[in-house]
Amino acid sequence: MQEMQPRTKLFRLMAIFGNLGLLAWIALWQLSLSPHPHITNSTTLAIAWCIPLLLPLPGILAGKPYTHAWANFVLMLYFLHGFTILYIDGGERWLAVVELLLVTLAFIGNILYARSRGKELGLKLTRLSEVEKQEKKRFESKE
């Protein structure tokens, strides 16, 4: 395994801190800071808020660049939640601001780590135009 550059390590720390910090913040928010009045706290916490963040966590902790990249799709749920609360609920605005800061840190850390570590490992994505040419060639050869 190739040694990780100091800059890549920084990006990885950003991503890990952002992802774990967001998980902890959401748990704290839902359990004690502002629990939902009509739904059991543990149900809301486990099903709605924590499971999406736990799905990519093993790959993030293992340092897999691909997992860091797709984990950002999960983070979009929390961006949407944070901006919605920021807009509609004056009483929870400060909670949403913290959520958005952690989501932003995780998002940027994930992107930069995936790109940097991918380059170090020699992982490359084929350009879409090349994929289209290969598919067209393969399709035409079957006729």
C-alpha positions as CSV (number, residue, x, y, z in Angstrom):
1,M,0.0,0.0,0.0
2,Q,1.3,3.4,-1.0
3,E,2.2,5.9,1.8
4,M,-0.3,8.7,2.3
5,Q,0.9,12.2,1.8
6,P,0.5,14.7,4.6
7,R,-2.0,16.7,2.7
8,T,-4.1,13.6,2.0
9,K,-3.9,12.8,5.7
10,L,-5.3,16.2,6.5
11,F,-8.2,15.7,4.1
12,R,-8.9,12.3,5.6
13,L,-9.0,13.9,9.1
14,M,-11.4,16.5,7.9
15,A,-13.6,13.8,6.4
16,I,-13.6,11.6,9.5
17,F,-14.1,14.5,11.9
18,G,-17.0,15.9,9.7
19,N,-18.7,12.5,9.4
20,L,-18.3,11.4,13.0
21,G,-19.0,14.9,14.3
22,L,-22.2,15.0,12.2
23,L,-23.3,11.6,13.6
24,A,-22.7,12.7,17.1
25,W,-24.4,16.1,16.6
26,I,-27.5,14.5,15.1
27,A,-27.7,12.0,18.0
28,L,-27.3,14.8,20.5
29,W,-29.9,17.0,18.7
30,Q,-32.5,14.3,18.5
31,L,-32.0,12.8,21.9
32,S,-31.6,15.8,24.1
33,L,-31.3,19.2,22.5
34,S,-34.6,19.2,20.6
35,P,-36.3,15.8,20.5
36,H,-39.4,15.3,18.3
37,P,-42.6,15.8,20.4
38,H,-44.7,13.1,18.7
39,I,-42.2,10.3,17.8
40,T,-40.1,8.1,20.1
41,N,-36.6,9.6,20.3
42,S,-34.8,6.3,19.8
43,T,-36.9,5.4,16.8
44,T,-36.3,8.7,15.1
45,L,-32.7,8.7,15.9
46,A,-31.9,5.1,14.8
47,I,-34.1,4.9,11.7
48,A,-34.3,8.4,10.3
49,W,-31.0,10.0,11.2
50,C,-28.3,7.6,12.1
51,I,-28.6,4.7,9.6
52,P,-27.9,6.8,6.5
53,L,-24.7,8.0,8.2
54,L,-23.7,4.6,9.4
55,L,-23.8,3.0,5.9
56,P,-20.6,4.5,4.5
57,L,-18.8,4.7,7.9
58,P,-16.9,1.4,7.6
59,G,-15.4,2.4,4.2
60,I,-14.7,5.9,5.4
61,L,-12.8,4.6,8.5
62,A,-11.0,2.1,6.2
63,G,-9.9,5.0,4.0
64,K,-11.5,3.8,0.8
65,P,-11.5,6.7,-1.7
66,Y,-14.6,5.4,-3.6
67,T,-16.6,5.3,-0.3
68,H,-15.6,8.8,0.5
69,A,-16.9,9.9,-2.9
70,W,-20.3,8.2,-2.7
71,A,-20.8,9.1,0.9
72,N,-21.4,12.7,-0.3
73,F,-24.7,11.5,-1.7
74,V,-25.8,10.6,1.8
75,L,-24.7,13.9,3.1
76,M,-27.0,15.7,0.7
77,L,-29.9,14.6,2.9
78,Y,-28.3,16.5,5.8
79,F,-27.7,19.5,3.7
80,L,-31.3,19.6,2.8
81,H,-32.4,19.1,6.4
82,G,-30.1,21.8,7.7
83,F,-31.2,24.4,5.1
84,T,-34.8,23.5,5.6
85,I,-34.6,24.0,9.4
86,L,-32.5,27.2,8.9
87,Y,-35.3,28.6,6.8
88,I,-38.5,27.5,8.6
89,D,-37.6,27.1,12.3
90,G,-36.2,30.1,14.1
91,G,-35.9,28.2,17.4
92,E,-33.6,25.5,15.9
93,R,-31.6,27.8,13.6
94,W,-28.4,27.5,15.7
95,L,-28.7,23.7,15.6
96,A,-29.1,23.8,11.8
97,V,-26.0,26.0,11.5
98,V,-23.9,23.5,13.4
99,E,-25.3,20.7,11.3
100,L,-24.5,22.6,8.1
101,L,-20.9,23.4,9.2
102,L,-20.3,19.7,10.0
103,V,-21.9,18.5,6.7
104,T,-19.8,21.0,4.8
105,L,-16.6,19.9,6.5
106,A,-17.4,16.2,5.8
107,F,-18.4,17.0,2.2
108,I,-15.2,18.9,1.4
109,G,-13.0,16.4,3.3
110,N,-14.6,13.5,1.4
111,I,-14.1,15.2,-2.0
112,L,-10.6,16.2,-1.4
113,Y,-9.6,12.9,0.2
114,A,-11.1,10.8,-2.6
115,R,-9.4,12.9,-5.3
116,S,-6.0,13.1,-3.5
117,R,-5.9,9.4,-2.4
118,G,-7.2,8.2,-5.8
119,K,-4.3,10.0,-7.5
120,E,-1.8,8.5,-5.1
121,L,-3.2,5.0,-5.7
122,G,-3.4,5.5,-9.5
123,L,-7.1,5.1,-9.6
124,K,-8.6,6.8,-12.6
125,L,-12.2,7.2,-13.9
126,T,-12.6,6.8,-17.6
127,R,-13.9,9.9,-19.3
128,L,-17.5,9.7,-20.3
129,S,-16.7,10.3,-24.0
130,E,-14.3,7.3,-23.9
131,V,-17.0,5.1,-22.2
132,E,-19.5,6.2,-24.9
133,K,-17.0,5.3,-27.7
134,Q,-16.3,1.9,-26.1
135,E,-20.1,1.2,-25.8
136,K,-20.8,2.3,-29.3
137,K,-17.9,0.1,-30.7
138,R,-19.1,-2.9,-28.6
139,F,-22.7,-2.4,-29.7
140,E,-21.8,-2.0,-33.4
141,S,-19.6,-5.1,-33.3
142,K,-22.6,-7.3,-32.2
143,E,-24.7,-6.4,-35.3
